[in-house]
Amino acid sequence: MDTIITLYQAFVHMDLATLSNPNVLWILYGMLFVIILLENGVLPAAFLPGDSLLFLTGVLISQNVFHFGLINLILIAGAAFGTWLGYAQGRWLGNTKIVQNWMAHLPEKYHHKSEVLFHKYGLQALFIGRFIAFVRTLLPMMAGLSGLHSRKFHIYNWISATLWIFLIVTLGYLFGLSPIFKTYEKQIMSLLMLIPVILLLLGLLFTIWLAFKRWLNNKKQVKQDTTEK
């Protein structure tokens, strides 16, 4: 608990020396791995700010907080294992009530995007879907539901995870080395630290609103069915 508080204070005060301290650095590596894994593989966690965290990670690499190669390997593994988890849920748990309930809570537009991508491009859709929030969480489950061969899925999964992680992290890293960042470092870092938190809060509110809306619709349907009887 003390370490979590230390990390929080370090982020708030942009204490890069504390963040790069080996005593807390491995916790940061672990937290990022878990967040990316969940965001890619568990529908209720689809609101987690994956893209913004990857960009921030790249900037922190430029500030000598993370090791470029190691953090990329950890995040690629998190994304790939998360996508496999989504695939496994679709293949073996797709017809269960809990998974169906998760899918029902996603907005219809994300279902539509995922279906169009999947039916048009097949597993190649993983390359496009990686860069679309919610879609990258839903597509692997659809692949599992369709019963696609797991070996072929794993190949596309790892390649697309590598491209997604490496591209966004590298963009963040290059931005951290740019003259604009160095000129306004404090202001930009404050903004970059806030964006994932803001997106997380918005995602939570959005999820609560969807759940409430679905509850109202179910209640309305039950009332209508009762009236018809």
N, C-alpha and C positions, 0 to 999 in steps of 0.2 A: 504493500500500500504506500509506503514511504517513497518507493521508487517511482510509482505512478504520479504522485504529487510532485516529485522532483522534475519529472518529464513535463508535466503540465506547466509548471512555473518556468521551465526552460523555454518552452514554446511561446508562452505569453511574453516573456522578456527577451526573446530571441537570443538566448544564451547558447551560442553554438559550441562553446567550449564544453559545456555540460552535456550537450547532445552527442558530442563526439567522444565523451568519456567511455572507455571500454566497459565500465561497470554497468552502464545503462544502454550502451549501444546495441548489445545483443537483444535487449528487450524491444528496442525500436525495430530491429530486423524481424523479430518474431511477430510484433503487432502488425507490421506492414504485410507480412506473409499471410496472416490470418484474415486481415481485411480484404486483400485481393482474392484470396481463396473463397471467402464467403460471397463477395460481390459477384464473382463469376459462376458460383455453383448453387446458391440457395436463394430461391425467389424472394422470400421476405427480406433478404439483405441486399436486394438489387438497388436500393436507394443509396447505398454507401458510395462515397465520392471517389471512385476508382481513378478516373482520368486526372482529376486535379491533384490527387495524392501522388500519382506517378510524376507529374510535372514538378511538383514541389520536391519530390525525391531527387530529381535531376538537378534542381537548383542547389539542394543541400550537398550533392556530390561536388558541385563547383566550389562549395564553401568548406570542403574537406571534412564533412561530417560522415559521409558514407564512402565506401570503396566502390568504384564504378563497376568492376567486374562482379564482385560478390553480391551486391544488391540486385544487379540484373538477374543473376542466376537464381537468387531467392525469390524474386518477384515473378520470374518466368515459371518457376516451379509452382508457386502459389496459384497463378492464373491457370496453368495446365491441369493441376490437380483439382482445382475448383470446377473447371469445365467438365472434367471426367466425372466429378461428383454429380453435376447436373445431368449428364448423360446416364449415369447409373440410376438416378432417381426416375428418369423417364422410362428406362428400360425395365426396371424391376418394381418400381413403386408408382408408375404413371397412372394406374387405375385406382389407386387408393384415395380415400376421401380427403386426406390431408393435402396431398399433392394437387388434386383437382381444385381444392379450395384455394391453394396458393395461386394457381393459374387464373382462377376466376377473379382474383383481386387485382390483377394487372389490367391497366387500361386497354380497351379494345384496339387502339391504334398500334400498340406494341405487338399484340397478337397478329395484327394484319401485316405489319412490317416483317415480322419473323416468318410468317407463312409465305409471303411473297419471295423473300430472300431464299428460304429453304427450298421451296418448290422450283424456283428458277435456277438456282446455282448448286443445290445439294450441299455437300460438305464444304464446298468452296465459299459458301455463305459465312462460314466462321471467320474468314479474313475480313469481310465487310462488317459483320455483326460485332466484332471485337471493339469497334470504334463507336458503337451506338449503345448508350446506357439502356438497361432493361433488356434490350434485344440480345446482348451477349450472355445474359443469364437465362433467357428463355430458349434460345436456339439449341443448346446442348440437350435440353430436356426433350425438345421436339425430335432431335436426332435419335435419342433413346427410344422414344415412343414409336418411331418408324421402324425400329429393329435393324438399323444399319449395322454393318459389320464393325466390330469394335476396333480391329487392327487399323483399318483405314481411318476411322475416326481419330485414333490416337495420333496418327501422322499429321493430319490436318490440325489437330488440336495443338500439338507442340510447336509446329511451325507458325501458326497464327498467334499463339501466345508470345513467342519470341519476337515476332515483328511488332506486335502491339506494345509490349513492354519496352523493347529497345528503342523504338521510334519516339515515344512520348518522353521517356526518361532522358534520351539524348537531346531532345528539343529543350527540355528543362535545363539540362547541363549547359548547353550552348547559350541559352538565355542568361544563365548565371554568370557567364564569362563576358557577356556583351557590355559595351560602354554605357548603355542606358541603365542596365542593372547596377553597375558600379557607381553611377552618378546618384541614383535614387535608391540605393540598397536598402536603407532602413524602411522607407515607405513601401517599397515593393515587397519586402519580406513580411511586413505586417499584413499586407493584403493577401499574400500567398498563404500565410498561416490561417487567415480568417476564412478564405474561400471554402476549404473542405468542411469547416465547422458549419458555415452557413448552408452549404449544400446538404449536409447531414441533417440539419434541423428542418430544412425544407422537405427533404425526403421523408422524414418521420411524420411531418404534418400532412404531407400528401398521402402517405400510407394510411394514416388515421382517418383522413377524409374519405378515402376510397372504401375503407372498412365500414364507416358510418353510413355512407351512401348505399352500400350493398345491404346493410342491415335494414335501412329504411325501405329499400325495394322489396326485400324478403317479407318484411312486416306488412307492406302494402299488398303483396301477392297473397299472403295468408288471409288477410282481411277480405280481399276480393273473392277468394275461394270459399270462405265461410259464408259470405253474402249470397253467392250463387247457389249454395246448398240450401 
